[in-house]
Amino acid sequence: MSTGPGAASAPAPDGHDDPTGTPRTPRKTSMFASLKVRNYRLFFLGQVVSNIGTWMQRIAQDWLVLSLTGSSAAVGITTALQFLPMLLFGLYGGVLVDRWRKRTTLLFTQSAMALSALALAVLTLSGQVQVWHVYVAAFAMGLATVLDNPARQSFVAELVGRDQLQNAVSLNSANFQSARLVGPAVAGVMITGVGTGWAFLANGLSFVAPLTCLVLMRARDLHAVRRTPRGKGQLREGLHYVAGRPELIWTIVLVGFIGTFGFNFPVFLSAFADDVFHAGAGAYSLFNTLMAVGSLAGALLAARRGTARLRVLIAAALGFGALEIVASAAPGLWLFALLMVPIGVFSMTVNVTANTSIQMSTDPAMRGRVMALYMMVFLGGSPIGAPIVGWITDAYGARAGFAAGGAVAASAALVIGLVLARVGNLRLSVGWHRGHPQVRFVPRDRQEALAPVA
C-alpha cells in the first residue's frame, strides 16, 4: 500500500471510508467552490475558450474529409488516427507526465496542438489541402493528447488539492459539455458562411487563452507533488500499482466496458435517427443536443457532492445501462429524445465519479501513469467496440444494438459491484427505513437493527 502524502483508500460501495464500517458523513459543497482558487479559475477560463475551439475543429475536420473524399470510411480513418496514439503510447505518456512538471508539459502540448490546427488552417485557406494532410494533423493531435490528457487530468489535483478535487473535476466536465453545446453550432455557422479553414484558424487561435492562463498561474500556490525520477521499469511499476488495488483496477475495468460498448452514441443515435424514425440529420442533432444538456446537468450535480463514492459509480452505471435498454424500446421519436437527457446525466455521473475516485485513491507520484491507463481504456475502447456494436446494429437493427450496449454496461456494473462488495467484506442488506424499502451494502460484522421485508 502506498504511504505517500496523497495516498488514500478508496471509498467502499456503501459509502464508508474503509471496510471496517467507519461511517463517513456526506459532505455537500458549493457548486462552484473550486472557482474561488485563483489558479483553478485561470485554468477553467482558459479551457472554456479552448474547448469551444476543439469542438469546432472536430466538426470542421469531419466535414472537410467528407467534402474531399465523399467517404464515411475516410471520416472513420481520421477519427481512428486521432485515437491511435493513445492506444499505442498512452502508458508511456503517463510515465513521462509523472517525471515532468505538469504545467510545463501542458504549455508544450497546448502549443503543439495550436501549431497543428494553424497548419491545417493555412493549407485549407490556401486551397492546397489534401486528405492526407488532415490525416497527419489528426495523428499529430493524437500524439499531443498522449501527454496532454493525463497531464491535464492530474494537474487538477495540484490546482485545488484533495478536498475540492471532485468539485473541480465536475466543473471541468461541465465546461467541456457547455462547449459541446456551443462549439458545433459556431462551427456550423462558420463552415456555411466562410468555410472550414476559418474554423481551423479559430481553434488554433483559441489556444492563446489556455497558454496565457498557464503562464499567469502562481507556482507557489500549487499543491506540490513529488515528481518521479527517471528510472527503469516505471511503466511496469505503474501497472503493478493498479493491479494491486481492487478499487482502481475494477473501476478501470468497469469504465472500459461502458466506454467500449455503452458509449458508442454516434453509431446508436445515427441509426435511430435514420433507420428507426426516418427523421434524418435534424433528429440526430436533436439527440446529441439533449444528451449534452443532460451531461451538463450531471456534471453540475456531481460538483455539489463533496465525495466520490464507489456505490454512486455502481448505481450510476446500472442506471445508465438500464436507461439504454429502456430507450431502445421507445416507440416514438420524442420519447426517445427525452430519454437522452437522463442518459446524459447518468453517463456524466459515471465519468466524473470514476475519474475522481481514481485520482483520490492514487499516490500523487503515480497519478500520471494511472490516469494514462484510465484514459487509454476509456478513450481507446470505442474504436474496438464501435465495429462490434455497429455489426449488431446492421445485422439485427438499431434497437438490438442499443439494448446490447446497455445490457453490457448494466451487467458489468452488477458484477463489479458484487466483486467490490466482496473485497470490502460487505453484504447486501434489505430492510425498511422510515416506512420505505431500503437495499444497500453494509459491513458483514455490523448488526443492523432493520426489520426484514415482509
C-alpha positions as CSV (number, residue, x, y, z in Angstrom):
1,M,0.0,0.0,0.0
2,S,1.1,3.5,-0.8
3,T,2.1,5.7,2.1
4,G,2.7,8.8,0.0
5,P,1.2,12.1,1.2
6,G,-1.6,11.9,-1.3
7,A,-2.4,8.2,-0.9
8,A,-5.9,7.3,0.3
9,S,-8.0,4.3,0.4
10,A,-10.9,4.3,-2.0
11,P,-14.5,4.6,-0.7
12,A,-16.3,1.3,-0.4
13,P,-19.5,0.8,-2.3
14,D,-21.7,1.5,0.7
15,G,-20.1,4.9,1.2
16,H,-17.8,4.1,4.1
17,D,-14.2,5.1,4.1
18,D,-13.0,1.6,4.8
19,P,-14.3,-2.0,5.0
20,T,-14.5,-1.8,8.8
21,G,-17.6,0.2,8.5
22,T,-16.4,3.6,9.8
23,P,-19.2,5.9,8.8
24,R,-18.5,8.8,6.6
25,T,-20.6,11.9,6.8
26,P,-21.6,13.0,3.4
27,R,-20.3,16.4,2.5
28,K,-22.0,19.0,0.3
29,T,-20.1,21.7,-1.2
30,S,-20.8,24.9,-3.2
31,M,-21.4,24.0,-6.9
32,F,-18.6,26.5,-7.9
33,A,-16.3,26.2,-4.9
34,S,-13.2,25.4,-6.9
35,L,-13.5,28.7,-8.8
36,K,-12.5,30.5,-5.6
37,V,-9.0,29.1,-6.1
38,R,-7.2,31.6,-8.4
39,N,-5.0,29.1,-10.3
40,Y,-8.0,26.8,-11.0
41,R,-10.1,29.8,-12.0
42,L,-7.4,30.7,-14.6
43,F,-7.3,27.1,-15.8
44,F,-11.1,26.9,-16.1
45,L,-11.3,30.2,-18.1
46,G,-8.6,29.0,-20.5
47,Q,-10.4,25.7,-21.0
48,V,-13.7,27.4,-21.8
49,V,-12.2,29.0,-24.8
50,S,-10.1,26.1,-25.9
51,N,-12.9,23.5,-25.6
52,I,-15.1,25.5,-27.8
53,G,-12.3,25.6,-30.4
54,T,-11.8,21.9,-30.0
55,W,-15.4,21.1,-30.8
56,M,-15.3,23.5,-33.8
57,Q,-12.2,21.6,-35.1
58,R,-13.9,18.2,-34.7
59,I,-16.9,19.3,-36.8
60,A,-14.8,21.1,-39.4
61,Q,-12.3,18.2,-39.7
62,D,-15.0,15.6,-40.3
63,W,-16.8,17.9,-42.8
64,L,-13.6,18.6,-44.7
65,V,-12.7,14.9,-45.0
66,L,-16.2,14.1,-46.2
67,S,-16.1,17.0,-48.7
68,L,-12.7,15.9,-50.1
69,T,-13.5,12.2,-50.4
70,G,-17.2,11.7,-50.2
71,S,-16.4,8.7,-48.0
72,S,-17.7,8.0,-44.5
73,A,-14.9,5.4,-44.2
74,A,-12.4,8.2,-44.6
75,V,-14.0,10.1,-41.7
76,G,-13.7,6.9,-39.6
77,I,-10.0,6.7,-40.6
78,T,-9.5,10.3,-39.4
79,T,-11.1,9.5,-36.0
80,A,-9.1,6.3,-35.7
81,L,-5.8,8.2,-36.4
82,Q,-6.6,10.7,-33.7
83,F,-7.2,7.9,-31.1
84,L,-4.4,5.6,-32.3
85,P,-1.5,7.3,-30.5
86,M,-3.4,7.0,-27.1
87,L,-3.7,3.2,-27.7
88,L,-0.1,2.8,-28.8
89,F,1.7,5.2,-26.4
90,G,-0.8,6.2,-23.7
91,L,1.0,4.3,-20.9
92,Y,4.4,5.8,-21.9
93,G,2.8,9.2,-21.8
94,G,1.8,8.6,-18.2
95,V,5.4,7.7,-17.3
96,L,6.6,11.0,-18.8
97,V,3.9,13.0,-17.1
98,D,4.9,11.6,-13.7
99,R,8.5,12.7,-14.4
100,W,7.9,16.2,-15.7
101,R,6.3,19.3,-14.3
102,K,2.7,19.2,-15.4
103,R,2.3,22.9,-16.1
104,T,5.4,22.8,-18.3
105,T,4.1,19.7,-20.1
106,L,0.7,21.5,-20.7
107,L,2.5,24.5,-22.2
108,F,4.3,22.2,-24.6
109,T,1.2,20.1,-25.6
110,Q,-1.1,23.0,-26.0
111,S,1.4,24.8,-28.2
112,A,1.8,21.7,-30.3
113,M,-2.0,21.4,-30.8
114,A,-2.2,25.1,-31.7
115,L,0.5,24.7,-34.4
116,S,-1.3,21.6,-35.8
117,A,-4.6,23.5,-36.1
118,L,-2.9,26.6,-37.6
119,A,-1.0,24.5,-40.2
120,L,-4.3,22.8,-41.3
121,A,-5.9,26.3,-41.5
122,V,-3.2,27.6,-43.8
123,L,-3.4,24.6,-46.1
124,T,-7.2,24.8,-46.2
125,L,-7.4,28.6,-46.7
126,S,-4.8,28.4,-49.5
127,G,-6.7,25.7,-51.3
128,Q,-3.8,23.3,-51.1
129,V,-5.3,20.9,-48.5
130,Q,-5.5,17.1,-49.4
131,V,-7.0,14.4,-47.3
132,W,-3.6,13.1,-46.2
133,H,-2.9,16.5,-44.7
134,V,-5.9,16.0,-42.5
135,Y,-4.8,12.5,-41.5
136,V,-1.4,13.8,-40.5
137,A,-3.0,16.7,-38.5
138,A,-5.3,14.2,-36.7
139,F,-2.4,11.9,-35.8
140,A,-0.4,14.9,-34.6
141,M,-3.3,16.0,-32.4
142,G,-3.4,12.4,-31.1
143,L,0.3,12.4,-30.3
144,A,-0.1,15.6,-28.3
145,T,-3.0,14.1,-26.4
146,V,-0.9,11.2,-25.2
147,L,0.8,13.7,-22.9
148,D,-1.9,16.4,-22.6
149,N,-4.7,14.2,-21.4
150,P,-3.0,12.6,-18.3
151,A,-1.2,15.9,-17.6
152,R,-4.4,17.9,-17.7
153,Q,-6.4,15.3,-15.7
154,S,-3.8,15.0,-12.9
155,F,-2.9,18.7,-12.9
156,V,-6.3,19.5,-11.4
157,A,-5.3,17.9,-8.0
158,E,-2.2,20.3,-7.9
159,L,-4.5,23.3,-8.6
160,V,-7.1,22.7,-5.9
161,G,-5.9,19.9,-3.6
162,R,-7.7,16.8,-2.4
163,D,-10.6,18.4,-0.6
164,Q,-12.0,20.1,-3.7
165,L,-10.9,17.5,-6.3
166,Q,-14.4,16.2,-7.2
167,N,-15.8,19.7,-7.5
168,A,-13.0,20.7,-9.9
169,V,-13.3,17.5,-12.0
170,S,-17.0,18.0,-12.2
171,L,-16.7,21.6,-13.3
172,N,-14.1,20.6,-15.9
173,S,-16.8,18.2,-17.3
174,A,-19.4,20.9,-17.2
175,N,-17.0,23.1,-19.0
176,F,-16.5,20.5,-21.8
177,Q,-20.2,19.8,-22.1
178,S,-21.0,23.5,-22.3
179,A,-18.5,23.8,-25.2
180,R,-20.2,20.8,-26.8
181,L,-23.4,22.9,-27.0
182,V,-21.7,26.0,-28.3
183,G,-18.8,24.8,-30.5
184,P,-20.6,22.7,-33.1
185,A,-23.2,25.5,-33.6
186,V,-20.5,28.1,-34.1
187,A,-18.6,25.7,-36.4
188,G,-21.8,25.1,-38.5
189,V,-22.3,28.8,-39.0
190,M,-18.6,29.4,-39.8
191,I,-18.4,26.5,-42.3
192,T,-21.5,27.6,-44.0
193,G,-20.6,31.3,-44.0
194,V,-16.8,31.4,-44.7
195,G,-15.5,27.8,-44.9
196,T,-13.8,25.1,-42.9
197,G,-10.4,26.8,-43.0
198,W,-11.6,29.6,-40.7
199,A,-12.9,27.1,-38.2
200,F,-9.4,25.6,-38.0
201,L,-7.9,29.1,-37.7
202,A,-10.3,29.9,-34.8
203,N,-9.3,26.7,-33.0
204,G,-5.6,27.4,-33.4
205,L,-6.0,30.9,-32.0
206,S,-8.2,29.6,-29.2
207,F,-5.1,28.0,-27.6
208,V,-3.8,31.5,-26.8
209,A,-6.3,31.5,-23.9
210,P,-5.1,28.4,-22.0
211,L,-1.4,29.2,-22.7
212,T,-1.8,32.7,-21.3
213,C,-3.7,31.3,-18.2
214,L,-1.0,28.7,-17.6
215,V,1.7,31.4,-17.7
216,L,-0.3,33.6,-15.3
217,M,-0.6,30.9,-12.6
218,R,1.3,31.3,-9.3
219,A,3.6,28.4,-8.9
220,R,3.8,29.0,-5.1
221,D,0.0,28.3,-4.8
222,L,0.2,24.9,-6.5
223,H,-0.1,21.8,-4.2
224,A,3.4,20.4,-4.5
225,V,3.6,16.8,-5.8
226,R,6.8,14.8,-5.7
227,R,8.0,14.1,-9.2
228,T,9.2,10.6,-10.2
229,P,12.9,10.5,-11.0
230,R,13.9,8.8,-14.3
231,G,14.4,5.1,-13.9
232,K,13.9,1.7,-15.4
233,G,10.7,-0.3,-15.1
234,Q,8.4,2.6,-14.3
235,L,5.7,1.5,-16.8
236,R,5.7,-1.9,-15.2
237,E,5.6,-0.3,-11.8
238,G,2.5,1.6,-12.7
239,L,0.7,-1.5,-14.0
240,H,1.6,-3.4,-10.8
241,Y,0.4,-0.5,-8.7
242,V,-3.0,-0.6,-10.3
243,A,-3.3,-4.4,-10.3
244,G,-2.6,-4.5,-6.6
245,R,-5.5,-2.1,-5.7
246,P,-9.0,-3.6,-6.4
247,E,-10.6,-0.1,-6.1
248,L,-8.5,1.1,-9.0
249,I,-8.4,-2.0,-11.3
250,W,-12.1,-2.7,-11.0
251,T,-13.1,0.9,-11.6
252,I,-11.0,1.0,-14.7
253,V,-12.4,-2.3,-15.9
254,L,-16.0,-1.0,-15.4
255,V,-15.2,2.2,-17.3
256,G,-13.6,0.1,-20.0
257,F,-16.8,-2.0,-20.6
258,I,-19.0,1.1,-20.5
259,G,-16.7,3.1,-22.8
260,T,-16.3,0.2,-25.3
261,F,-19.9,-0.9,-25.6
262,G,-22.2,1.7,-24.0
263,F,-20.7,5.0,-25.2
264,N,-20.9,4.4,-28.9
265,F,-23.5,7.1,-29.4
266,P,-22.6,8.1,-33.0
267,V,-23.4,4.5,-34.0
268,F,-26.6,4.3,-31.9
269,L,-28.1,7.7,-32.4
270,S,-27.4,8.0,-36.1
271,A,-29.1,4.6,-36.7
272,F,-32.1,5.6,-34.7
273,A,-32.4,8.9,-36.5
274,D,-32.1,7.4,-39.9
275,D,-33.3,3.8,-39.8
276,V,-35.9,3.7,-36.9
277,F,-37.5,7.2,-37.0
278,H,-36.5,8.2,-40.6
279,A,-36.0,11.7,-39.4
280,G,-32.5,12.5,-40.8
281,A,-29.8,14.7,-39.6
282,G,-32.1,17.1,-37.7
283,A,-33.1,14.3,-35.3
284,Y,-29.5,13.2,-34.9
285,S,-28.6,16.7,-33.9
286,L,-31.5,16.9,-31.5
287,F,-30.5,13.6,-29.8
288,N,-26.9,14.9,-29.3
289,T,-28.0,18.3,-28.0
290,L,-30.4,16.8,-25.4
291,M,-27.7,14.4,-24.3
292,A,-25.3,17.3,-23.9
293,V,-27.9,19.1,-21.8
294,G,-28.2,16.0,-19.6
295,S,-24.4,15.6,-19.4
296,L,-24.0,19.3,-18.3
297,A,-26.7,18.8,-15.6
298,G,-25.0,15.6,-14.4
299,A,-21.6,17.4,-14.2
300,L,-23.1,20.3,-12.2
301,L,-24.9,17.9,-9.8
302,A,-21.6,16.0,-9.3
303,A,-20.0,19.3,-8.5
304,R,-22.2,19.6,-5.4
305,R,-21.1,16.2,-4.0
306,G,-18.2,16.5,-1.7
307,T,-17.1,12.9,-2.0
308,A,-16.6,10.3,-4.8
309,R,-18.3,7.1,-3.6
310,L,-17.9,3.8,-5.5
311,R,-21.5,2.9,-4.7
312,V,-22.6,6.1,-6.6
313,L,-20.4,4.9,-9.5
314,I,-22.0,1.4,-9.5
315,A,-25.5,2.8,-9.2
316,A,-25.0,5.3,-11.9
317,A,-23.6,2.6,-14.2
318,L,-26.5,0.3,-13.5
319,G,-28.9,3.2,-14.2
320,F,-27.1,4.1,-17.4
321,G,-27.3,0.6,-18.8
322,A,-31.0,0.2,-17.8
323,L,-31.9,3.6,-19.4
324,E,-30.2,2.5,-22.7
325,I,-32.3,-0.7,-22.6
326,V,-35.5,1.3,-22.0
327,A,-34.6,3.8,-24.7
328,S,-34.0,1.0,-27.2
329,A,-37.7,0.1,-26.9
330,A,-39.1,3.7,-27.1
331,P,-41.9,3.6,-29.6
332,G,-41.7,7.3,-30.7
333,L,-39.1,9.8,-31.6
334,W,-39.9,12.4,-28.8
335,L,-39.9,9.8,-26.0
336,F,-36.6,8.5,-27.3
337,A,-35.2,12.1,-27.5
338,L,-36.4,12.9,-23.9
339,L,-34.7,9.8,-22.6
340,M,-31.4,11.3,-23.9
341,V,-31.4,13.8,-21.0
342,P,-31.3,11.2,-18.1
343,I,-28.9,9.1,-20.1
344,G,-26.6,12.1,-20.3
345,V,-27.0,12.7,-16.6
346,F,-26.0,9.1,-15.7
347,S,-23.2,8.9,-18.2
348,M,-21.6,12.0,-16.8
349,T,-22.1,10.8,-13.2
350,V,-20.2,7.6,-14.2
351,N,-17.4,9.6,-15.9
352,V,-16.9,12.2,-13.1
353,T,-17.2,9.7,-10.2
354,A,-14.8,7.2,-11.8
355,N,-12.3,10.0,-12.6
356,T,-12.4,11.5,-9.1
357,S,-12.3,8.2,-7.2
358,I,-9.3,7.0,-9.1
359,Q,-7.4,10.3,-8.6
360,M,-8.2,10.3,-4.8
361,S,-7.1,6.7,-4.4
362,T,-3.8,7.2,-6.2
363,D,-0.4,8.2,-4.8
364,P,0.4,11.6,-6.5
365,A,3.7,10.2,-7.7
366,M,1.8,7.5,-9.6
367,R,-1.1,9.7,-10.8
368,G,0.1,10.4,-14.3
369,R,0.6,6.7,-15.1
370,V,-2.8,5.7,-13.5
371,M,-4.7,8.4,-15.3
372,A,-3.0,7.5,-18.6
373,L,-4.2,3.9,-18.2
374,Y,-7.6,5.1,-17.3
375,M,-7.9,7.4,-20.3
376,M,-6.4,4.8,-22.6
377,V,-9.1,2.3,-21.6
378,F,-11.8,4.9,-21.6
379,L,-11.0,6.5,-24.9
380,G,-9.4,3.5,-26.6
381,G,-12.4,1.3,-26.1
382,S,-14.6,3.0,-28.7
383,P,-12.6,2.1,-31.8
384,I,-12.7,-1.6,-30.6
385,G,-16.4,-1.6,-29.6
386,A,-17.8,0.5,-32.4
387,P,-17.3,-2.2,-35.1
388,I,-18.9,-4.8,-32.8
389,V,-22.0,-2.8,-31.9
390,G,-22.1,-1.5,-35.5
391,W,-22.3,-5.1,-36.7
392,I,-25.0,-5.9,-34.2
393,T,-26.9,-2.8,-35.3
394,D,-26.6,-3.6,-39.0
395,A,-27.5,-7.3,-38.6
396,Y,-30.3,-7.1,-36.0
397,G,-31.4,-3.4,-36.0
398,A,-30.7,-0.3,-34.1
399,R,-32.9,-1.3,-31.1
400,A,-30.9,-4.5,-30.7
401,G,-27.6,-2.7,-30.9
402,F,-28.6,-0.1,-28.3
403,A,-30.1,-2.7,-26.0
404,A,-26.9,-4.8,-26.2
405,G,-24.7,-1.8,-25.3
406,G,-27.0,-1.1,-22.3
407,A,-27.0,-4.8,-21.2
408,V,-23.2,-5.0,-21.2
409,A,-23.0,-1.8,-19.2
410,A,-25.6,-2.9,-16.6
411,S,-24.1,-6.4,-16.3
412,A,-20.6,-5.1,-15.8
413,A,-21.8,-2.7,-13.1
414,L,-23.7,-5.5,-11.3
415,V,-20.8,-8.0,-11.4
416,I,-18.1,-5.4,-10.5
417,G,-20.3,-4.1,-7.7
418,L,-20.6,-7.6,-6.2
419,V,-16.8,-8.0,-6.6
420,L,-16.0,-4.8,-4.8
421,A,-18.5,-5.7,-2.0
422,R,-16.8,-9.0,-1.5
423,V,-13.3,-7.3,-1.5
424,G,-14.6,-4.8,1.1
425,N,-16.2,-7.5,3.3
426,L,-19.7,-6.1,2.7
427,R,-23.0,-7.8,2.4
428,L,-26.4,-6.9,0.9
429,S,-28.9,-5.6,3.5
430,V,-32.6,-5.5,2.6
431,G,-35.0,-3.9,5.0
432,W,-37.2,-1.0,5.9
433,H,-36.2,2.6,6.8
434,R,-38.7,5.2,7.8
435,G,-41.5,3.2,6.1
436,H,-39.7,2.7,2.8
437,P,-37.8,-0.4,1.5
438,Q,-34.1,0.0,1.5
439,V,-31.4,-2.0,-0.3
440,R,-27.7,-1.3,0.5
441,F,-24.3,-2.8,1.2
442,V,-23.2,-2.9,4.9
443,P,-20.1,-4.4,6.6
444,R,-20.6,-8.1,7.4
445,D,-19.7,-7.6,11.0
446,R,-22.3,-4.8,11.6
447,Q,-25.5,-5.9,13.2
448,E,-28.3,-3.8,11.6
449,A,-31.5,-3.3,13.5
450,L,-33.6,-3.4,10.4
451,A,-36.9,-5.2,10.2
452,P,-36.9,-7.8,7.4
453,V,-39.0,-7.1,4.3
454,A,-42.4,-8.7,4.6
